């Protein structure tokens, strides 16, 4: 069963939805993701682990730092190093 809803959104969010071929599926997936996050937070709280906004902010900052360190060039260079090690160990057919 489905229910038709009308919502009001800020312009930047409405513009993003304009890019989707199936807005309903996009919104449903986003809401389901939000609900999964809420369930995980509740499970963690039930286990005595409280997530704080300060901890989340620190985690986001560290992930941004790591993402900046792992540039596409660095990833490519590491893939090439790994490929060379595999070829040295197993030969060209390895």
C-alpha positions in Angstrom: 0.0 0.0 0.0 1.2 3.5 -0.7 0.1 6.9 0.4 0.4 10.1 -1.6 1.9 13.0 0.4 2.6 16.6 -0.4 5.7 18.2 1.2 7.3 21.6 1.2 11.1 21.6 0.8 13.8 24.3 0.6 14.7 25.1 -3.0 18.1 23.4 -2.9 16.5 20.1 -1.8 13.7 20.4 -4.4 16.4 21.1 -7.1 18.1 17.9 -6.0 14.9 15.9 -6.4 14.4 17.3 -9.8 17.5 15.3 -10.9 15.9 12.0 -9.9 14.0 9.8 -12.4 11.9 8.3 -9.5 11.5 10.9 -6.7 9.3 8.6 -4.7 11.9 5.8 -4.7 14.7 8.3 -3.8 12.7 9.7 -0.9 11.7 6.3 0.4 15.3 5.1 0.3 16.4 8.2 2.2 13.8 7.7 4.9 14.6 4.0 5.2 18.3 5.0 5.7 17.4 7.5 8.4 15.3 4.8 10.1 18.2 2.3 10.0 20.4 4.9 11.6 17.8 5.5 14.3 17.7 1.7 15.0 21.4 1.5 15.2 21.6 4.4 17.6 18.9 2.7 19.8 20.8 -0.6 19.7 24.0 1.2 20.7 22.2 3.0 23.5 20.7 -0.2 24.7 24.2 -1.6 24.9 25.3 1.4 27.0 27.0 3.2 24.1 25.8 6.8 23.7 26.7 8.6 20.5 27.3 12.3 21.0 27.3 15.1 18.5 30.8 16.0 19.6 32.0 12.5 18.9 30.2 12.4 15.6 31.8 15.7 14.6 35.3 14.4 15.5 34.6 11.3 13.4 33.4 13.4 10.4 36.5 15.5 10.7 38.9 12.5 10.8 37.1 10.9 7.8 37.5 14.2 5.9 41.2 14.2 6.7 41.6 10.6 5.6 39.7 11.3 2.4 42.0 14.3 1.6 45.1 12.1 2.2 43.8 9.3 -0.1 43.8 11.3 -3.4 43.0 9.5 -6.6 46.7 9.7 -7.5 47.7 8.0 -4.2 45.1 5.3 -4.7 46.4 4.7 -8.3 50.0 4.6 -7.2 49.2 2.0 -4.4 47.2 -0.1 -6.9 50.2 0.0 -9.2 52.6 -1.0 -6.4 50.3 -3.9 -5.5 50.0 -5.0 -9.1 53.8 -5.0 -9.4 54.2 -7.1 -6.2 51.7 -9.6 -7.4 53.4 -9.9 -10.8 56.8 -10.3 -9.1 55.5 -13.0 -6.9 53.3 -14.9 -9.3 54.6 -13.8 -12.7 52.6 -12.1 -15.5 50.0 -14.8 -15.5 49.4 -14.7 -11.7 
